[in-house]
Amino acid sequence: MTTVILLIVATPLAWWLSQTQSRWRAPISALATLPLVLPPSVLGFYLLVAMGPQGPLGQLTQALGWGVLSFTFTGLLIGSVIFSLPFAVQPVQHAFESMGRRPMEVAFTLRAGPWDAFFSVALPLARPGLITAAILSFSHTVGEFGVVLMIGGNIPGKTRVVSTQIYGHVEAMEYTQAHWLAGGMLVFSFVVLLVLSMMRKRAGRVLP
């Protein structure tokens, strides 16, 4: 769910960042990239405060009758989307910037509207970036720990994920179970990097 939401949110944001000359480009780009350098515990803490009973988001959700979002699946999803945002925006933005302005200019000379040109020209050309964004977002979300633990805790059947489950096994000195999960994550991470490397190599052969 995080990956799907990120692709929906990141694609128009990446397009705007790649095309605009607005003075807001730099601060918005920095804001979208902030989770890359911000410690997960810091981001998780502020999200926890914002979603709590006294936080602005928490007060809004309580007024709407939704209760507080901290230590819920929805809160965990919001935190994951924010924490993984750079991993979705940057590959797509790079793909849009790499194609240049010429394809869109040609589409406009053929009387294509902005939306038609975007969906029929820009998105197909940015496909490698979209695939990379999806893989990176998914793998980064699976490996989250700090933000997940701060916002969702480690509630079985509700907010427990692989990373927090490994932590729980280690804390309980259940090293065999921790080894199995950690080994699975190691293999998964290697496969993700291998797929990305193969994709880049293939893209290099296709592009002139």
N, C-alpha and C positions, 0 to 999 in steps of 0.2 A: 504493500500500500504506500509506503514511503517513496519507493521508486516511481510509481505511477504519478503520485502527487508532485514529486519533484520535476518530472519531465513536463508536466502541464504548467507548472509555475516557472521553471527555469528557461523554457524555450522562448517565450515572449520577452522575458527579462534579458536573456542573452542577446536576442535580436536587437532590442533597444540599446543595449550597451555597445553593440558592434556598429550601430548605425548613427547614433546620436552625437551631436556636438554640444549638447547642453552642459552648462556649468555644474549640473547635478550629477553628471556621469561619474566623476571621480569619487565623491562621497558615497554614492549608491554602490559603486563597484567595491569600495573599501568595506562597506557594511555587509555586502554579500560574501566577501572573502574573509571577514573577521573570524568565523569559526575555525579557519585553518590555523590561526596563531593563538587564539584564545584558549586557555586551559579548559578542558571539558568540565571540570568541577566548577569553574567560575560561571560558565554558560549555564550549566545545570542549576546552580544556586539561584541565579537571577530569574531563570524560568520558573523555578519552584516558588520563589517569592511572588512573581507575577501571577501564577496560577493559584496561589494560596487564598485563603478566605479574605485577607486584607489587601491582596494585590489587585491591580486594575482589571486584569483578565478574570481573576477569580470572582470579583464583585459583579462583573458583567454576566458571567455564566450563572452565578447564583440568582441574579435578577431575572434571568431568562428561565430559571427553573431547572438548570442542568447540573447544579451542584458545582463542586470544585473539580478541576481536571487533574490535579496532582495525584499521583499514585493510581492512575487509571490508564487504560489502553489508549484513550483519546489523547491524554496529556503526553503519554510516551510517543505517540505518533507525531504530535506537534513538535516535540523536542527533537525527534529524529529528522524531521524535515528541515528544521532550522540548522541543525548540526551538520547535515550532509549537503546543504545547499551549494557550497563552493564546488563540490565534486560533480554537480550536475551543470552548474552555470558555466564554469570555465571551459570544458571541452566543447560545449555547444557554441559558446561565444567565439572560441578559436576557429571552429569550423565555419561559422558565418563570416568572420574576418578573412579567412583564407580564400574564400571564393571571390572576393573582390566585388566591385560594383557593376562590372560589365554584364554578368548574366541578368541582373534585374533591369538594367537599362535596355537590354535587348528585348526583354519581356514587355517592357512598357512601350517600346516602339511597335510591338506587335499588338498593341491595344489591350494588353492584359491589365486588369485592375490590381490594386495593391494586394488584396487578399488572394486573388487568383495567382499572382506572381509569387507570393510568399509560399503558398501551399504546393504549387506545381513546379517551382524553380528552386527557391531557397531551401525548403525542407529536404527535398531529394538530394541536393548537393551537400547538405549538412548531415546526411545519414550516418557516416562514420562517427561524427562527433556525438550524435544522439545515442548510438550504440555504446560508445565509450562511457558516456554519462550514465547510462542505465546500469552498466556493469559496475562502474566505480561507486555509484550511489548505493546499489544493492549490497555490494561487498563491504562498504564502509558502514552501512547501517547494521549489518550482521555483527560486525566487530566492535560496535559501540559498547562502552562500559561506564565511563564517568557520568555522562549526561543521563544515561538510562538509570543508573543507580540513584542519582540525585532526584530525578523526577518520578520514576516508577517504583523504586525500591527493588525488591526481589520476591514479589508475591507469586507463589505457584499458581499456574493456570490463569494468571491475569496480566502480570507485567514481567514475569521471568523470561529472560532471553538467554542465549547460549553463553554470552560473556559473564553474566551475573550468576548463571548456574555453575560455571567453572569456579568462580569465586566462592560460591556456597560450598562446593565440594572440598575445596582446599581448606576453607575455614573449619569444616567438619572433619578434616584430615582423611577424607575419602579420596586418596590419591589415584586409585585405579580408575574411578569414574572421571576424575579430572583429566587424567592422561588420555582417555578415549575422546573426550570432547575437545581437548586442546590439540590432539593429533588431527582430529577431523578439521578443525579450524586452520591448522597449518597446511594441510593438503588443499583445502578450499582456497586459501590465499594464494598458494602457488599456482593453482589452476587459473585463477582470475588473472594473475600477472602474465601467465603463459598465453592466455587467450588475447589479452591486450597487445602483447608483443607480436603475435601472429597477425592480428588485425592491422597494426601499423605497417608490418612488412608487406602485407597484401595491398594496402592502400598505396604504398610506395611504388609497387609494380604497376598499379592501375593508372595512377596520375602521370601525365606527360612530364 
